[in-house]
Amino acid sequence: MTPNEKILKAKVGLLQDHPFFGSIVCRWELEEVPGIGTGACNSKVLKYDPAWIDSLSLPKTKGFLAHEAMHIADAHHLRRKGRDLEQWNIAGDMSINKILLDNKIDLPDDRIYSDEDKSAEGHYSDLTKPDPEGEPEGDPGDEQGDDGDSGPGQGDGDQDGDTAPDPGGCGGVLDLEGEDGEPLTEQETQEAENDARVNLAQAAQTARNMGRLPNGIERLVENILYPKLDFYSLLMRFMQRSARDNYSWTPPNRRFLHQDIYLPSLKSDSIKLVIAADTSMSITDDELNLFAGAINAILATFGSVELTVLYCDAAIQGDPEEYTSADLPVKLEPKGGGGTAFGPVFNWIEENQTDPDCLIYLTDLYGSFPGRAPEYPVLWAAISSKIAPFGETVELK
């Protein structure tokens, strides 16, 4: 067989034996590139050295394709974000090859392998962390195949070079680029990430329909399609949306009207944020401290914030506290300790006409709610699994 025929036959074999990998591989164009050492993929094109493919058995060619499919399934072509390309490939291999070997995939001999269940980012951090003498730790040869050789195709980190970025010797990953060969714009990256999730879901469904979803892939699919974000990540996402809502088209930005350019105007110079802390007996000091950390994160991240803190059990307790970024760090000193009612906070906002950009409320969600939702966005930072009747609920952990 020619190298091209061997790859095509390996594709068919993957579709039959491992449809998850096969359905991903079948989307790619093939490009024969003599002299690159091994092969590499960017989710659109699979580049391969014909001499290397010719040296592989058919099972190991299938292993090469499955290895590339795992790189793309885990979006390594989109997640490098400026990291060293060669080290990123090593880290990516360390994060995926155990899954492939556990599924009896016959990888090329010069593979990099790790028993540690870490993401590519986690392995990359270990590889590039300096030791006490200032030398990088994590010699990739420590976790390779039988002979520890880094194999053919040693890369220099340059995508435009004549070698594949494949220190592991069984297939590298390349950044996805725009049609002009330039790095993806923010919009193109978002579109590529959406496409990657759709393709991953379709590959997983194809494998499920055939009853052959590989071991270890289900969790990968769940983590990518339905990520479990921590409270701080969700809080920052909510704040970013609220910051965007601080702009309005009515009136438009007057600075550009004379140029017949219509842009939204800033409603105020800063984000007006109200933080409410449920100070009933069900809220512990640890939870208040975690919430205070979230407040400090907001003040540190969004420089122009007008922050009002309210303490409330069955009624507003004490005077409102005002903070800005200059007051970092903020320490919560709760007042109260009775029952729980949420209405007083919303009534206070309405009576004082603060018109906040958003309200964040720390509570266990056990209490009486107001009869209607306010016009401003509300985030409930809940210390229980309950869901509030309006607004966005995030469980605080």
Protein Blocks (a to p, Z undefined) as FASTA:
>chain_A
ZZklmmmmmmmmmmmmmmmlmmmmmmpccdddehilpacdehlaccddfklmmmpcfklm
mmmmmmmmmmmmnommmmnnopafklmmmmmmmmmmmmmmmnopacdfkbcddfbdcdfk
lmmmmmmpccfkopaehifklmmcfnopgbehiaehiakbcbdcdfnonapadddddfko
pacdfklmmmmmmmmmmmmmmmmmmmmmnopacehklmmmmmmmmccddfklmmmmmmmm
mmmmmpcfbdcdfklmmnopacdddfbfbdcddddddfbfkbcfklmmmmmmmmmmmmmm
mmbacddddddfkbcehjdddddfklpccddddedjidcdfklmmmmmmmnonopabdcd
ddehiacddfbdcfbdcddddfbfbdcfedjddddZZ
